[in-house]
Amino acid sequence: MNLDNPLPPILNAFEATRDALRISRRLIPELEAKQPDCQAELFHQRRKLLNRTVFPNHPNGKRLLEQTEKEIQDLFVLNLWVVFERFVRIYLQQIKLPEKSQLCEALYQDFQKKLESLTAPEVLDFLKLSFFKSHEGSQLIGSAKQILEYRNWVAHRNPKKKITYKNSA
């Protein structure tokens, strides 16, 4: 079984998006200034870079970019978790166990069928009890549970519920 890690392309997309927002944020202040402190040609080139975007006509482009960056960060957290969770489920479904007994095989077949209905914390608990028995592995599962808790907070936006970072390992 050879599964490629699907997370690096998402991380690369996040970094590229973040950098594009940083570049845009550097262009905005000069355009909002009454008298730009740059040469006329440079000002014109900056203005041209922002053509066909919302920034030249937006009353507060810098604030819009800040809000957009926060929203993008949250969307990437959601995306990373969804892809990670799908990767783990596919991995668990594709494991080939050495033949030990018919009972083990029957239990594993049942597990494969029920895997899709398990909650993410249940899958993480299973991983902790099977593949991540060491102290370091337990800490990794605890970190994954913290990320899941943050992902859930981002997804549901419950301002009354505070995020508690506890070691659930």
FENUR-V423496 format. One record per backbone hydrogen bond with DSSP energy under -1.0 kcal/mol. CO is the residue of the C=O (numbers start at 0). NH is the residue of the N-H. Records with the same first field share a line. If there is no record, write none. Layout:
# FENUR-V423496
CO: NH ; NH
This chain:
# FENUR-V423496
6: 10
7: 11
8: 12
9: 13
10: 14
11: 15
12: 16
13: 17
14: 18
15: 19
16: 20
17: 21
18: 22
19: 23
20: 24
21: 25
22: 26
23: 27
26: 30
27: 31
28: 32
38: 42
39: 43
40: 44
41: 45
42: 46
43: 47
44: 48
45: 49
47: 50
49: 52
59: 63
60: 64
61: 65
62: 66
63: 67
64: 68
65: 69
66: 70
67: 71
68: 72
69: 73
70: 74
71: 75
72: 76
73: 77
74: 78
75: 79
76: 80
77: 81
78: 82
79: 83
80: 84
81: 85
82: 86
83: 87
84: 88
85: 89
86: 90
87: 91
88: 92
89: 93
100: 104
101: 105
102: 106
103: 107
104: 108
105: 109
106: 110
107: 111
108: 112
109: 113
110: 114
113: 116
118: 122
119: 123
120: 124
121: 125
122: 126
123: 127
124: 128
125: 129
126: 130 ; 131
133: 137
134: 138
135: 139
136: 140
137: 141
138: 142
139: 143
140: 144
141: 145
142: 146
143: 147
144: 148
145: 149
146: 150
147: 151
148: 152
149: 153
150: 154
151: 155
152: 156
156: 158
157: 160
163: 165
165: 167
